[in-house]
């Protein structure tokens, strides 16, 4: 199927699904489900590339490594929590890139947190800001908590996590 046909089919499907959206909650539920489907499909493609063959393909038999089910994972993002299933391989060598091992957020929230810390906000102020803006809970024991020691440490944190210094962090959120 060409990409134009796929996009046309997707547009038709979206129009059909949009007819059922009557409330903001309906939209949120649909968005969460689409995120789940998209992330799981992308992880499936990553697994296929890792193993070198498609799911259920005969040439994958007796290769020494194959699919080995999946692991449930809850991702937190802009649209709430989404439960996904991350594929596994028997050899344990699959390293997903879209949603990496140990990753629990599907946003750039971590970079935003580190940027605010690098700018001098206390952990309490960062937690409060995220609760007000996103209704999101951020642990005061997050990654930035272990970095203490004033401006020089803040500069090193900003450089190590954003690739740039504190002064390069644009006012607000944009640290990339």
C-alpha positions as CSV (number, residue, x, y, z in Angstrom):
1,X,0.0,0.0,0.0
2,X,1.4,3.4,-0.9
3,X,1.8,6.0,1.7
4,X,-0.8,8.2,0.0
5,X,-3.3,5.4,0.2
6,X,-2.4,4.7,3.8
7,X,-2.9,8.4,4.7
8,X,-6.2,8.5,2.9
9,X,-7.4,5.3,4.8
10,X,-6.2,6.8,8.0
11,X,-8.1,10.0,7.4
12,X,-11.3,8.1,6.7
13,X,-10.8,6.1,9.9
14,X,-10.2,9.2,11.9
15,X,-13.4,10.8,10.5
16,X,-15.3,7.7,11.4
17,X,-13.9,7.7,15.0
18,X,-14.4,11.5,15.3
19,X,-18.2,10.9,14.9
20,X,-18.1,9.1,18.3
21,X,-16.3,11.9,20.1
22,X,-18.9,13.9,22.1
23,X,-16.9,15.0,25.2
24,X,-13.4,15.9,26.1
25,X,-13.2,12.6,28.0
26,X,-14.1,10.8,24.7
27,X,-11.3,12.7,22.9
28,X,-8.9,11.9,25.7
29,X,-9.8,8.2,25.7
30,X,-9.4,8.0,21.9
31,X,-6.1,9.8,22.0
32,X,-4.8,7.5,24.6
33,X,-5.9,4.5,22.6
34,X,-4.2,5.8,19.4
35,X,-1.0,6.5,21.4
36,X,-1.1,2.9,22.7
37,X,-1.7,1.4,19.2
38,X,1.0,3.6,17.6
39,X,3.7,3.0,20.2
40,X,3.0,-0.8,20.2
41,X,3.1,-0.9,16.4
42,X,6.4,1.1,16.4
43,X,7.9,-1.3,19.0
44,X,6.8,-4.2,16.9
45,X,8.6,-2.7,13.9
46,X,11.7,-2.2,16.0
47,X,11.6,-5.9,17.1
48,X,11.2,-7.0,13.5
49,X,14.3,-5.0,12.6
50,X,16.2,-6.4,15.6
51,X,15.4,-10.0,14.8
52,X,15.5,-9.6,11.0
53,X,12.2,-11.2,10.2
54,X,8.4,-10.5,10.6
55,X,6.2,-12.0,13.3
56,X,5.2,-15.6,12.4
57,X,7.6,-15.8,9.5
58,X,8.9,-19.3,8.8
59,X,12.5,-18.1,8.3
60,X,12.6,-17.0,11.9
61,X,12.3,-20.5,13.3
62,X,15.5,-22.0,14.8
63,X,17.5,-18.8,14.5
64,X,18.6,-18.8,18.1
65,X,16.6,-15.7,19.0
66,X,12.9,-15.1,18.6
67,X,10.0,-13.2,20.2
68,X,9.2,-14.0,23.8
69,X,5.9,-12.3,24.6
70,X,5.7,-8.9,26.0
71,X,6.1,-6.9,29.2
72,X,3.3,-4.5,30.4
73,X,4.5,-1.0,31.0
74,X,2.6,2.2,32.0
75,X,3.7,5.3,30.3
76,X,2.8,8.7,31.6
77,X,2.3,11.5,29.0
78,X,0.4,14.5,28.1
79,X,-2.8,12.5,27.8
80,X,-2.6,10.6,31.1
81,X,-1.4,7.1,31.7
82,X,-1.2,4.6,28.8
83,X,-0.7,0.9,29.4
84,X,1.5,-0.6,26.6
85,X,3.0,-4.0,26.0
86,X,6.7,-3.9,25.1
87,X,7.9,-6.9,23.1
88,X,10.7,-9.2,24.4
89,X,13.1,-11.5,22.7
90,X,14.4,-14.8,24.1
91,X,18.1,-13.7,24.2
92,X,17.2,-10.5,26.0
93,X,19.1,-8.3,23.5
94,X,16.2,-6.2,22.3
95,X,16.8,-2.6,23.2
96,X,13.8,-0.5,22.1
97,X,14.5,3.0,21.0
98,X,11.1,4.7,21.0
99,X,10.4,3.7,24.6
100,X,13.6,2.7,26.2
101,X,14.0,0.2,29.1
102,X,13.2,2.0,32.3
103,X,11.5,4.9,30.6
104,X,8.1,5.8,32.1
105,X,7.3,9.1,30.4
106,X,6.4,9.7,26.8
107,X,7.2,13.4,26.8
108,X,10.1,15.7,27.1
109,X,9.1,16.4,30.7
110,X,12.4,15.1,32.1
111,X,14.3,17.7,30.0
112,X,12.0,20.4,31.1
113,X,12.5,19.5,34.8
114,X,16.3,19.5,34.4
115,X,16.2,22.8,32.6
116,X,14.2,24.4,35.4
117,X,16.6,23.0,38.0
118,X,19.6,24.3,36.0
119,X,17.9,27.7,36.0
120,X,17.9,27.7,39.8
121,X,14.4,26.6,40.7
122,X,14.2,24.4,43.8
123,X,12.8,20.9,43.6
124,X,9.8,22.1,45.5
125,X,9.1,24.9,43.0
126,X,9.5,22.5,40.1
127,X,7.1,20.0,41.6
128,X,4.6,22.8,42.3
129,X,4.9,24.1,38.7
130,X,4.3,20.7,37.1
131,X,1.3,20.1,39.4
132,X,-0.2,23.5,38.4
133,X,0.5,23.3,34.7
134,X,-0.1,19.6,33.9
135,X,-1.7,18.1,36.9
136,X,1.3,15.8,36.9
137,X,3.1,14.5,39.9
138,X,6.9,14.8,39.7
139,X,8.9,13.1,42.4
140,X,11.1,15.5,44.4
141,X,13.7,12.7,44.3
142,X,14.0,12.9,40.5
143,X,17.3,12.7,38.7
144,X,18.2,16.4,39.4
145,X,17.9,15.8,43.1
146,X,21.3,14.1,43.3
147,X,23.1,17.1,41.7
148,X,23.7,19.7,44.5
149,X,26.3,22.4,44.8
150,X,25.3,25.7,43.3
151,X,25.7,27.4,39.9
152,X,28.7,25.3,38.7
153,X,26.7,22.1,39.3
154,X,23.6,23.6,37.7
155,X,25.7,24.5,34.6
156,X,27.1,20.9,34.4
157,X,23.5,19.4,34.8
158,X,22.2,21.7,32.0
159,X,25.1,20.8,29.7
160,X,24.9,17.0,30.4
161,X,21.2,16.7,29.9
162,X,20.5,19.3,27.3
163,X,23.8,19.5,25.5
164,X,23.8,23.3,26.2
165,X,24.4,25.6,29.1
166,X,21.9,27.3,31.4
167,X,22.0,30.6,29.4
168,X,21.0,28.6,26.3
169,X,17.7,27.5,27.9
170,X,15.0,29.7,26.5
171,X,12.7,31.4,29.0
172,X,10.0,29.0,29.9
173,X,10.5,25.4,28.8
174,X,12.4,25.0,25.6
175,X,15.8,23.5,26.5
176,X,16.4,21.7,23.2
